[in-house]
Structure formats: structure tokens, C-alpha cells
Amino acid sequence: MKKMLAILALAATALFGTFSPANALVDVVQSPTDYFTPTDAQKYDSPYYRWYGDDWGWTHSEVSGTFGTATLSISAFDVDYDNVSINYTGERDAIYAYDDGVKTFLGYLAGGNDIWSYTTFTLGNNFFDDIASGLEVSIEIDTTYQGWAVSLAKSVLNLDGGSLPNPNPNPVPEPSTLLLLGGGLAGLAFARKRFAKK
């Protein structure tokens, strides 16, 4: 029975994601929080697809314990960072985190046109006390005021090397994945029933 549970756990990991280091912590902020896009179909919808002046912020969960590294990964849609067809710089969406109450520039989102992708920022140990109390993050959209817009799906605080989730908003497992998982659970129930009879 234990062997079968271990096999199912490995299969589920293969289907839904990879192992993270044992001490890794991943805190994800996503919909229904604030303006994070709930589904891929809503990526162009108001209020999720946001323009100059639609800046906003969010807060990650408090973290207890110790850690040695920290990154912040923002999943965004339609970031035209390298697109210079409209102006000389392309889209510039600035990400900030608060360091002891001071709004600190981390960098710009650097995704691609019409795709969901992560931009990852390394957080120095000066942010560790802020992470412990709940890291505050904010975005300033289209800082050059050139008519760009962006949607966000997730803000992922990653401590000590955890795995990033899929960048799309709340991805729903495909029907084939659900069938495989359902079949595995049915097999487990059957095996348990057989084991109970012995």
C-alpha cells in the first residue's frame, strides 16, 4: 500500500510540477487578490488590463523561520519591453518593493508581446526583515506614458530555491490530466479495498 501511494505521489508530481528543495518556500499572490487576472480569457478585460495611472500594490504573507536567498517573480501579460515601434524605449512597467518602509525600485518587467511570462528580481538580505513581516510590492505601469497596458497573473516570493508555478492565471488541469489523476485515485481505492479484505 505504501509503495502504491509513493508511486501515485511521484505521478502527481510529474503531472503538476517538480519537487522543490525541502527548505524552500514559495508564497504566491494571485486572483482573487486585487487586480490579478483570474483567468486567461480575462487578460484584456477591465480592471485587470491596466494602463498609465492604474498603478497598484499588494502584500505577501508573513514568513517565519530563516532563509538564505529570496527572489520575487512577477507573471505579466503583454509586456512590450523591447518594442520600439511606438517610442525609443518600449514598454516600461516598474516594480518596487518596500525596504523598511522605503519604496525601492527593483527593475522593469521584461516579458514579451501577447504572452504570459515571469520577470524575476533578486532580493538582497536588506529585504529579509520585510519578507518576515509581509513584503509589500507595487507596480507603476507605463512609466514613460506611451500608451502601453499590462495584466498581472501572479507575484511569487521564492525563498531558498522553490519551483515557480505556471505563469498563466490559475491554470486549470487539462481533461486528460484529470482523467489520469481520476484513474489513479480509482486504482488506489480498489487496492485499498483489496488490502482491507485480506
Secondary structure, 3 states (H helix, E strand, C coil): CHHHHHHHHHHHHHHHCCCCCCCCEEEEEECCCCCCCCCHHHCCCCCCCECCCCCEEEECCCCCCCCCCEEEEEEEECCCCCCCCCCCCCCCCEEEEEECCEEEEEEECCCCCCCEEEEEEECCHHHHHHHHHCCEEEEECCCCCCCCCEEEEEEEEEECCCCCCCCCCCCCCCHHHHHHHHHHHHHHHHHHHHHHHC
